[in-house]
Amino acid sequence: MNLKQLSEHLNLSQTTVSRALNGYPEVSESTRTRVLKAAQDLNYRPNLRAKGLATGRALAIGHVIPVSNQHEMVNPVFGDFIAGAGESYAREGFDMMLKLVPDSDETRAYEDIRARGTVDGIIVHGPVINDERIALLSRIGLPFVVHGRSTDVALPYSWIDVNNRGAFERGTQFLIELGHRSIALLNGLEHMDFAFRRRKGYETALRNHGISVDASLMRSEEMTEIYGYRAAKEMLSRSKRPTAFVCSSIITAIGVRRAVHEAGLVLARDVSIITHDDALSYLENGDDVPIFTALRSSVRYAGAEAADMLLSLIAIPKNAPKTRLLEADLIIGRSTGPAVT
């Protein structure tokens, strides 16, 4: 069935049916409901190429991926975000375009995308402190949503983020309440905004309880398993070893757990671990009882919400920037216990 046949079935003009299907506000709610029901009952599927030509849209969303090992992006977290976003795009008839570029070409890539008109909007990944991409995209007029925030950027822009500072303050405080005083932080790369905020939350919790911030207990690297293993192995070999670790990724936490076991220590009795980002589709945190105590916030959900936010900005360009701050839940698992006195 095509648009003409659907319109004849409803005894409505093709223009009215098209506007109802595409959410135009001038169509009455009763007409819109009638059109949508008929489209569903009759299994109507719009011709997306024709729709794109009619609306002047590309019907695609872009994701620019810098090719560098200095970005916490191309990992299971990014995959879950893309999966969530992709579900929203598909529902609204949009395609996804992934563009891999060298770091040095990223600015030119955005300008080229805008000039070619190959996408209707952009999701910005891995924001850094004072991220210049926000000013660039605002200037060239390409709708965008940032997955995360950028400290020191004063421009209004749309973003969705988890409360990283609050989460790490809460997680560190939980360990302090268990009696831990020597708590290590294995963070991501701290030029990335999320890691900068997580360190601030960790430090705030320590200071609020009169515990000195010890730089020797803090690491900032790409969040891999080997990073967690090597950092924990070195710290656990000290005469005064940490009794707990706060990790920015479950991947890093798995490395810490390996080092704990290799040192002949018992998890939750001798050493406690709290991790962030444990709700990953292909890296489950145990079954009924989580392996790791975790600061949990679904990246897949964030991807879907970011996509919906961007699609609404594309549909109504005059809308003010949208923002959404998600909270992480503290999930108690088998990796934490009282500090040994």
Sequence and secondary structure as in RCSB ss.txt:
>XXXX:A:sequence
MNLKQLSEHLNLSQTTVSRALNGYPEVSESTRTRVLKAAQDLNYRPNLRAKGLATGRALAIGHVIPVSNQHEMVN
PVFGDFIAGAGESYAREGFDMMLKLVPDSDETRAYEDIRARGTVDGIIVHGPVINDERIALLSRIGLPFVVHGRS
TDVALPYSWIDVNNRGAFERGTQFLIELGHRSIALLNGLEHMDFAFRRRKGYETALRNHGISVDASLMRSEEMTE
IYGYRAAKEMLSRSKRPTAFVCSSIITAIGVRRAVHEAGLVLARDVSIITHDDALSYLENGDDVPIFTALRSSVR
YAGAEAADMLLSLIAIPKNAPKTRLLEADLIIGRSTGPAVT
>XXXX:A:secstr
  HHHHHHHHT  HHHHHHHHTT TTS HHHHHHHHHHHHHTT    HHHHHHHHT   EEEEEEEE TT S TT
HHHHHHHHHHHHHHHHTT EEEEEEEEGGGHHHHHHHHHHHT  SEEEE S BTT HHHHHHHHHT  EEEES  
TT  S   EEEE HHHHHHHHHHHHHHTT   EEEEE  TTBHHHHHHHHHHHHHHHHTT    GGGEEE    H
HHHHHHHHHHHTSSS  SEEEES HHHHHHHHHHHHHTT  BTTTBEEEEE   BTTB   SSS SSEEEE  HH
HHHHHHHHHHHHHHHSTTS   EEEE  EEE  TT      
